[in-house]
């Protein structure tokens, strides 16, 4: 990871299913150039990690956990004007509701831009168009359609 970041110089690195435990030190991963925010899952799976380059702007951590999956939400202010939220979410495939996703998206100030990234495990959504569509034959049609409806409400 350190070599990749040294070569490509990303401003933001987001990792789902990081599988890191409390004993893993942040500085071993990327070094001192990044602020690292983690929400580890101690079950041997899951976990999320968000690394933000220290030179990117003002960073405020809004929350580090909502719901049964793992999430991190941070607010970044650039040039004292543009404000956006980065929402990193891992939703395990065994979860059968989207309450935590809706809460993450709808509880952020509306004047902020929201960037949702992660592994939400919604395999029946087909992204052939901008908003996506769900295969009507899917046995999880209503569940996946509710995810698209949340997206439309933003």
N, C-alpha and C positions, 0 to 999 in steps of 0.2 A: 504494500500500500504506500509506503514511504517513497519507493522508487517511482511508482506511477504518478504520484503527486509532484515529485521533483521534476519529472519529464513533462507533464501536461499542465501543471500549475492551475488546478481548478480553484474556483472561489468557494464552492460548496460541494461537499461529499455527503451523500445519503446512503445508508446501508440498512437493509432490512434483514431479519434473521441473522443478526450479528453473532449470536451465540457466545457472547462474552460474559464472563463472570466478574464478581467484585474484585478478584485478585489480579485482573488484567489491568495494567497501568496505561492511562491515556497516552503518555509520551512515547510508549513503545510503538504506537500505531502510526502517527503522522508527524510527531515532533512539535516544536514550540510555535510554529507558524499558524496553528489552528486552535480555535476554541472548540472543544469536543463536548458534546452533550449526549448522554447515553441514558437509555432506559433498558436495562438488562432484564432478561427473563431467566430466572434461575432453574428452569425446568430442562435445560439442555437444548432448547430450541427457542426460536423467536428472538426478540430483542431488536432494538433500533438504535442507530448511531447517526448523529448529524454533526459534521465537522464544518466549521465556517472559518474562512481565512480571516485572520485578525485585522487585516487592512480593509475589510469590506464596508464597515460602518458600525453604527451603534446596534448592539444586539441585546434584546430583552427576552428572557425565557418566560413564556406565558404559562406553560404547564408541561409536565413530563409524563403524565399518565391519565388517560380517561378510558374507561371501559375494560373489557376483558382482553383486548389485544394490547400491544404496546404502541405508544405514540409520543411524539415530541412536537410542540408548537413553539416557534420562536417568532418574534417580531424584529424586523431589520429596518433601520431608518438610514437612507442614503441621502447625502447632501442636504440634510435637514428638511427634505421635502417629500420624497417618495417613500412611502411606508408600505411594507408588504409582510405577510405572514407566510412562513414555510411550515406546512403541516406534514410531518412524516408519520406514516401509519402502517403498522403491520396488523392485519386482521386474520386470525387463524381460520383455515377453511372449515373448522368445526363450528364456528359461530354462525348462528342463524338469525341474527338481527343486525341492524345498522345504527342502533341508537348512538353508539360512540362516534360514528362518522358524522351523523347529523349534528350532534352536540359540538364536535370540533369545528365544523364549518359555520354553524349558525351563531356560535357564541363569540366569534371574532368581530371586531368593529367593521361596519359596512364600508367605511371610507378606506379601508386597507385592501390591497390586492391579496388574494389567497392563492397560494401555490400548493396543491395537494400532490404528494408523491408517496410512493411506497408500494406495498404488496397488499392489495385489498381482497384478493382471492375471489374474484367475480368472473369465472371463466366463460359464462354464457353470454357476456356482452360482446357484441360484434362491433368493432370500431370502423365500419365502412364509411360512416359519415362523421361529421364533427361531434354530434351529440351521442352517437352510438345507438344500437338497437339490440333487443333481446330476441333470441330464437323463440318463437311462440310455442314450439314443441318441447321446450325445456321444462323439466319437472320443477325447476326452481324459478319459473317465469316471474311470478309476483315479487319474489325476493330481489331478483336482479333488476326488475323494472323499478322497484322502489329506490334502488341506488341511482338510477338515471333520473328519477324524479327529484331526488336531493340535489343532484348536479344542476338541474334546470332551475331550482329555487334560489341558487346562489346569485 
